[in-house]
Amino acid sequence: MIRLLYISSTREPHSRARLDNILSVSRRNNVAADITGLLIAGGNRFLQVLEGPEARVQETFERIRFDERHFAPVVLKREAVEERLFGKWAMGFQPGGALNRTSTMTDEVAGLVAPIDDPLLKAYFEGFARRHAA
């Protein structure tokens, strides 16, 4: 099993309808592929971690790389893992900025990543949240 963390930019600004569509399709596909993870959207960027069987995670990332809604995807971390950190989520999600008015993005992301014991992975998500919380 592997865990892959990447960041990408979007060609169009985030809208709630667009993000809801991405989540719906991603969750359906991820359940079928035995992939779990977390997606954070902020500004015109996505930060996402995918974990699961190596071939399926790689296929999913390749599909993302060639998705016209993304450009410049960069793998930040790729590692073999024994167990999942995001096993409860087909795709956990946190919007930022104007899309999330109930609490701060920084607080929400901190809660989502609190159980993570990987300091680098946690730092990527917390830093992204701080940068895109406004």
N, C-alpha and C positions, 0 to 999 in steps of 0.2 A: 504494500500500500504506500502511496505517496501523498505529500501535501505540497501544493503549489500555490504560491502567493504572487499575484501580479497587479500592476496598476495600468490603466489605460485612460485615454481621453475619448470624449464623445464628439461626434460631428455636430450634434444638435444639443441645445440646452435640455436639462432634465425637466420633465413634466410628470405630474403624478400619474396621469394615464399611461404615459410611455413606460414609467418604472413599474407600474402594476402589471402591464403586459409582459415586460421582461421577467418579472418575478414569477408570474403564472407559468410561463413556458419553461423557465429555468427549473422551477420546483418539480414540474411534471417530468422533465427530462432527467433531472438529477436522481429522482426516486427510481426511475427505470434503469439508470446506470450505476446505482449504488454509490452516488456521490453526495457528500455533505459539504457545508461550507458557510461562509458569511460574505455578504456584499455590502459595502458602504458606498453611497453615492454622495458626492459633494462637488459643488462648482460644476465643472464639465468633466469630472474625473470619476472613475470607479476604482476602488481597491477591493480585491476579492481573493479569498482563499478557497481552494477546492481540495478535497481530500477523498481518497477512495482507491480502487484498483488502478494501477499505473496506466494501463492502456486506456481505460475509460476517462481518467483525468486528462491524459494527453489528447485524446480525441475531442473532449469538451473544450480544452484550451485552443486547439486548432480551429474549431468551429467559431470560437470567440475571435480569434485572430483574424479570420476572414469575414467576420460580420461587418457590414458596411457602417454600422452605428459606432464602431470603435476605430480608433487609429492609434498607432504607436504603443501597442501593448508591450510591457517590459516585465519579464519575470524577475521578481525581487528575491525569491527564495524557493528552492525546490529540494525536497528531502524525502528520503525513505522514512516511514514511521511505522511503529508497531500498533498504535491505537489512535483513534480519532479524538480531536479536540472539539469538533463541532458535530458530534454524532447525533445530536437531537434535531438538527435542522437539515432539511433538504436544501434550504438556502435561507439562512438568517439574513435579515436586511435592516439597514438603518439609513433613512434619508437625512440630508443635512439642510441647513439654511432655511429658506422660506417654506420648504416642503414639510418641515417638522416643527410645529408650533407648540406641541404639548410639553416639551422639556428641551434641555440643551442637547445637542448632538454629542458633545463631549461627555456629559453625564450618561447618556444612553449607551454610548460605545464603551465607556468604562465599565458599566454593568455587564455588557455582553462579553467582554474579554477578561473580566475579573478571574474566572477560573483557569485561564491559560497560564501555564507555567513556563512557557517559552518567552524569555524576556525580549528577544528581537521581534518576534511576531506581535507580541503585545505592544511594543513601542511603535511599530508601523501603524497599527490601527489607532492607537491613542494620538499619535502625531498627525495622522490624516484627519482625525476628528477635530483636533484643535485648529488645524489649518482651514478646514471647511465648515466650521460651526457657524460662521457669520452668514 
